[in-house]
Each structure stands twice: as C-alpha cells, then as structure tokens.
Amino acid sequence: MQKTILATLGMACLFAATQASAQQTAAPATVAARPTLGLAAASFQAPVGFGASWGAVGAGVYAQTLDNLPGGGDSDGAAGVVIGLGDASEYAGLELGAVFSSLTGDNSDDSFGDSGSFAAKLHTNLPGNAAFAIGVVGAQEWGSSGFKNANSSSVYTAVTKAFRVGNHVAILNLGAGDNVFNSPDKSGIGVFGSGSFYFTEWLSVIGEYSGRFANAAVSIAPLPKYLPLTITLGAINLTEKYGQDVEFGGSVGIGYSFR
C-alpha cells in the first residue's frame, strides 16, 4: 500500500486545488444563480471529467495519516499547483499540474520539493452539465530512485454529470485507469467512481471508490462569496483492504479563474 501513497496524495491535492474553478462550468449553474467564488468538491481522490480552462489557476495542500512510514512518522502530505489552457466549453481544455511530494519527509528519501511528478488532463464540456476527460498523473517523476521506483504514472479517463435533485444537485462520476486506479496486485485497467450530493453550493458529501479504496468525505467552501477556498476532510480505505487500517486525510485548495 505504501508504494502508491505519494501518487494518491498528489492526485487528491490537485483535485482539491482546482475544484472551485473547474466546477464553475457546471455546478453553479444548477446550484445557484447568483455569483459564487468558492464551491465544495465533487470528489476526494477520484479524477473527475471537469477541469481547468484558460485563465484558471489553483494550488492546494493535502495531508493524510499513514501506518508504518519508512521514517517512523505517522502522516505525510503533498502540495500541488495547476494552470488551465484552452476552452472546454468551445472545444477542449488542458489542465497542467505539478505535485511536490512528502511534506514531512517521512515517506520518502527526499525532503519536501526534492521529489514529485506532473499531471495533465485533456477535457471537454458536454451538453447537460456533463464533461469528459483523459488524463495522466504521476508522470515524469523527479527525486530519489526509491521514489521513482515506488510511483509510476497512471492514465485514466473519466465522465462526470451533474443532476438536479429537487432543490439540490448531485454529481456522478465514472472512470477507468491503470496502476494507482487498480489493486496493487493486479495489472491492467481498474474502474473508479464517485457520487456527491450538494446541500448548497458550499457543502457537499462524497462517497467514492478510487479503484483501490472505498472513501467518504465532506467538503465545504467556507466563504463562497468572498474566497475561492475549498476544504475537504475524509476517511480512506473504509473496508480496511490489504490488511491496512482506515486512514484520514484532508485537503485545502484554492482555485481562481481570471476570465
């Protein structure tokens, strides 16, 4: 389980950082008609079809409890930054990100910033508040040989759609990918999915299967009218697979669109 933790940390961090700007294409139109800067997240660790387009930037930090770290610690984390290119509403958007791994250094031979990887997502918005994406995470790793050997790149595809449920909104997400999106003892393609329910644009509950773990989370945008900030807290590996305990993680991300 430990060999894929850093890749998972990085993915979650990037998603938290971009949710507020990326979901402007779908959730606000159905959740609320008035202008909204901050939005709750639609997923915790699973990729979504929506992404950042031109003028959108984001940054975030993610931390998670971890058992039996090589350095003797009990938690670690990652930080990430993203930018958006293109226009997903017209043709396609391209989201580019970088992840800086091991905030504490307890899960890596490197100090913070000495190791990491890149991510990219090509995505397009579809009719009916939906989106489709093809992406890669954990690409072009840098750092120690131990980090590189433990974290390989993963390719995925995801489709996401928002639905009105009475006066609320639900967002469903389904995808498939290799490596980190599949069980560690299996090769080939694994399936992941998530579902989120928005009580308001600033509060959502999330249930998901990342392709490896069953997770649950709560996400909040504490100042939705004033600051594009998203905070997500969740439990990871609820079914205690691979002989591992349930872990807990959280992310703080900020995303903004200059368009």
C-alpha positions as CSV (number, residue, x, y, z in Angstrom):
1,M,0.0,0.0,0.0
2,Q,2.8,2.4,0.9
3,K,4.4,2.4,-2.6
4,T,1.4,4.2,-4.1
5,I,0.6,6.6,-1.3
6,L,2.5,9.6,-2.6
7,A,0.8,9.3,-6.0
8,T,-2.5,9.2,-4.3
9,L,-1.6,12.2,-2.1
10,G,-0.6,14.2,-5.2
11,M,-3.8,13.4,-7.1
12,A,-6.1,14.4,-4.2
13,C,-4.2,17.6,-3.7
14,L,-4.5,18.7,-7.3
15,F,-8.2,17.9,-7.4
16,A,-8.9,19.9,-4.3
17,A,-6.9,22.8,-5.7
18,T,-8.9,23.0,-9.0
19,Q,-12.5,22.1,-8.0
20,A,-13.5,25.6,-7.2
21,S,-12.6,27.0,-10.6
22,A,-13.3,23.9,-12.7
23,Q,-16.8,23.3,-11.5
24,Q,-17.9,26.8,-12.4
25,T,-18.8,25.2,-15.8
26,A,-21.4,23.0,-14.2
27,A,-22.4,23.1,-10.6
28,P,-23.1,26.9,-10.1
29,A,-25.5,26.9,-13.0
30,T,-27.6,24.4,-11.2
31,V,-26.9,25.0,-7.6
32,A,-27.3,28.7,-7.5
33,A,-28.0,31.6,-10.0
34,R,-26.0,34.2,-8.0
35,P,-22.2,34.6,-8.5
36,T,-20.2,32.1,-6.5
37,L,-16.4,32.1,-6.0
38,G,-16.0,29.0,-3.7
39,L,-17.5,25.6,-4.3
40,A,-17.4,22.3,-2.4
41,A,-15.6,19.4,-4.1
42,A,-17.3,16.7,-6.1
43,S,-14.7,14.0,-5.3
44,F,-12.0,13.2,-2.8
45,Q,-9.4,11.1,-4.6
46,A,-11.1,10.0,-7.8
47,P,-10.5,12.1,-11.0
48,V,-13.4,14.0,-12.5
49,G,-14.3,14.9,-16.0
50,F,-14.3,18.7,-15.4
51,G,-11.1,20.6,-15.4
52,A,-9.5,24.0,-15.6
53,S,-9.5,26.1,-18.8
54,W,-7.7,29.2,-19.8
55,G,-7.4,31.7,-17.0
56,A,-7.8,29.2,-14.2
57,V,-5.1,28.6,-11.6
58,G,-5.1,26.6,-8.4
59,A,-2.9,25.5,-5.5
60,G,-3.5,23.1,-2.7
61,V,-2.1,21.1,0.2
62,Y,-3.1,17.6,1.2
63,A,-2.2,15.6,4.3
64,Q,-3.1,12.0,5.4
65,T,-2.4,9.6,8.2
66,L,-0.2,6.7,7.2
67,D,0.8,3.5,9.1
68,N,4.4,2.3,9.2
69,L,6.1,5.0,7.3
70,P,9.8,4.3,6.5
71,G,11.0,7.3,8.6
72,G,8.9,6.3,11.6
73,G,6.2,9.1,11.2
74,D,2.5,8.6,11.1
75,S,1.4,11.1,8.5
76,D,2.6,12.7,5.3
77,G,1.3,15.0,2.6
78,A,1.9,16.8,-0.7
79,A,1.3,20.2,-2.3
80,G,0.3,21.0,-5.9
81,V,-0.2,23.8,-8.4
82,V,-2.3,23.8,-11.6
83,I,-3.0,26.0,-14.6
84,G,-5.6,25.8,-17.2
85,L,-5.3,26.2,-21.0
86,G,-7.8,26.1,-23.9
87,D,-11.5,26.3,-23.5
88,A,-13.5,23.2,-22.5
89,S,-16.8,24.9,-23.4
90,E,-15.8,25.6,-27.0
91,Y,-13.5,22.6,-27.9
92,A,-11.2,21.3,-25.2
93,G,-9.3,22.5,-22.1
94,L,-6.0,21.3,-20.9
95,E,-5.2,21.2,-17.2
96,L,-1.5,21.0,-16.3
97,G,-0.2,20.4,-12.8
98,A,2.8,19.7,-10.7
99,V,2.9,17.8,-7.4
100,F,5.6,18.3,-4.7
101,S,5.7,15.2,-2.6
102,S,6.4,14.3,1.1
103,L,5.6,17.4,3.2
104,T,7.2,15.8,6.2
105,G,9.9,13.7,4.5
106,D,8.8,10.6,6.5
107,N,7.6,8.7,3.4
108,S,10.4,9.5,1.1
109,D,14.2,9.6,0.9
110,D,13.8,13.2,-0.2
111,S,12.9,16.4,1.6
112,F,9.8,18.4,0.6
113,G,10.2,19.5,-3.0
114,D,13.0,17.2,-3.8
115,S,10.6,14.7,-5.3
116,G,7.4,14.9,-7.2
117,S,5.6,14.5,-10.6
118,F,3.5,16.1,-13.2
119,A,-0.1,15.7,-14.2
120,A,-2.2,16.6,-17.3
121,K,-5.9,16.4,-18.2
122,L,-7.5,17.0,-21.6
123,H,-11.2,17.6,-21.0
124,T,-14.3,18.9,-22.7
125,N,-17.7,20.0,-21.5
126,L,-20.7,18.1,-22.8
127,P,-24.4,19.1,-23.1
128,G,-26.5,18.7,-20.0
129,N,-23.9,19.7,-17.4
130,A,-21.5,16.9,-18.2
131,A,-17.8,16.6,-19.0
132,F,-15.3,14.0,-20.3
133,A,-11.6,13.8,-19.7
134,I,-8.5,11.8,-20.5
135,G,-5.5,12.4,-18.2
136,V,-2.3,11.2,-16.6
137,V,-1.0,11.5,-13.1
138,G,2.5,10.7,-11.7
139,A,4.2,11.5,-15.0
140,Q,7.9,12.4,-15.3
141,E,8.8,11.8,-11.7
142,W,11.8,13.5,-10.2
143,G,13.6,12.7,-7.0
144,S,15.4,9.7,-5.4
145,S,15.4,6.3,-7.1
146,G,13.3,5.0,-4.3
147,F,10.6,7.5,-5.0
148,K,10.7,6.9,-8.8
149,N,10.5,3.1,-8.4
150,A,7.6,3.3,-6.0
151,N,5.5,5.7,-8.1
152,S,4.7,5.0,-11.7
153,S,2.5,7.1,-14.0
154,S,-1.2,6.3,-14.3
155,V,-3.5,7.0,-17.3
156,Y,-7.2,7.4,-16.8
157,T,-10.5,8.5,-18.4
158,A,-13.5,10.0,-16.6
159,V,-17.0,11.1,-17.4
160,T,-18.9,13.3,-15.0
161,K,-22.5,14.7,-14.9
162,A,-24.5,17.0,-12.6
163,F,-28.2,16.3,-11.9
164,R,-30.8,18.3,-10.2
165,V,-32.4,16.5,-7.3
166,G,-35.3,18.7,-6.1
167,N,-33.7,21.9,-5.0
168,H,-30.3,20.3,-4.7
169,V,-27.6,18.9,-7.1
170,A,-25.9,15.5,-7.3
171,I,-22.8,14.9,-9.3
172,L,-22.0,11.4,-10.5
173,N,-18.6,10.4,-11.9
174,L,-17.3,7.2,-13.5
175,G,-13.9,6.3,-14.9
176,A,-11.2,3.8,-15.6
177,G,-7.4,3.8,-15.3
178,D,-4.3,1.7,-14.7
179,N,-1.7,1.4,-11.9
180,V,-2.9,3.6,-9.0
181,F,-6.6,3.2,-10.2
182,N,-6.3,-0.6,-9.8
183,S,-5.4,-3.0,-7.0
184,P,-1.6,-3.2,-6.3
185,D,-1.5,-6.9,-7.1
186,K,-3.3,-6.6,-10.4
187,S,-2.3,-5.3,-13.8
188,G,-4.5,-3.8,-16.5
189,I,-7.4,-1.4,-16.0
190,G,-9.4,-0.7,-12.9
191,V,-12.7,1.1,-12.5
192,F,-13.3,4.0,-10.2
193,G,-16.4,6.2,-9.4
194,S,-17.8,8.8,-7.1
195,G,-21.0,10.4,-6.2
196,S,-21.5,13.7,-4.4
197,F,-24.6,15.5,-3.0
198,Y,-24.7,19.2,-2.7
199,F,-26.9,20.6,0.1
200,T,-25.8,24.0,-1.1
201,E,-23.0,25.1,-3.4
202,W,-20.7,25.4,-0.4
203,L,-21.4,22.0,1.3
204,S,-21.2,18.5,-0.2
205,V,-20.9,14.9,1.0
206,I,-18.9,12.5,-1.1
207,G,-18.8,8.7,-1.5
208,E,-16.3,7.1,-3.8
209,Y,-14.3,4.1,-4.9
210,S,-10.9,5.2,-6.1
211,G,-10.2,1.9,-7.9
212,R,-8.3,0.8,-4.8
213,F,-10.1,2.2,-1.7
214,A,-13.6,3.0,-0.6
215,N,-13.6,6.5,0.8
216,A,-16.1,9.0,2.3
217,A,-15.7,12.7,2.7
218,V,-17.3,16.1,3.5
219,S,-16.3,19.2,1.6
220,I,-17.0,22.8,2.4
221,A,-16.3,26.2,0.8
222,P,-16.4,28.4,4.0
223,L,-16.5,31.8,2.2
224,P,-18.2,31.0,-1.1
225,K,-19.0,34.7,-1.9
226,Y,-15.6,36.1,-1.0
227,L,-12.9,33.5,-1.4
228,P,-12.4,30.5,-3.8
229,L,-11.3,28.2,-1.0
230,T,-12.3,24.5,-0.6
231,I,-11.7,22.3,2.4
232,T,-12.3,18.6,2.2
233,L,-12.0,16.0,5.0
234,G,-12.4,12.3,4.6
235,A,-11.8,8.7,5.6
236,I,-9.8,6.4,3.3
237,N,-10.0,2.7,2.9
238,L,-13.2,2.2,4.8
239,T,-13.2,-1.6,4.1
240,E,-9.6,-1.9,5.5
241,K,-8.3,-3.7,2.4
242,Y,-4.8,-5.1,2.2
243,G,-4.6,-5.5,5.9
244,Q,-4.4,-1.8,6.4
245,D,-6.4,0.4,8.9
246,V,-8.8,3.2,7.9
247,E,-6.8,6.4,7.3
248,F,-7.9,10.0,7.5
249,G,-7.0,12.8,5.1
250,G,-7.7,16.4,4.4
251,S,-7.0,19.0,1.7
252,V,-7.2,22.7,1.5
253,G,-7.3,24.1,-2.1
254,I,-7.8,27.5,-3.7
255,G,-8.7,28.0,-7.3
256,Y,-9.5,31.1,-9.3
257,S,-10.5,32.0,-12.8
258,F,-9.4,35.3,-14.3
259,R,-11.9,35.0,-17.1
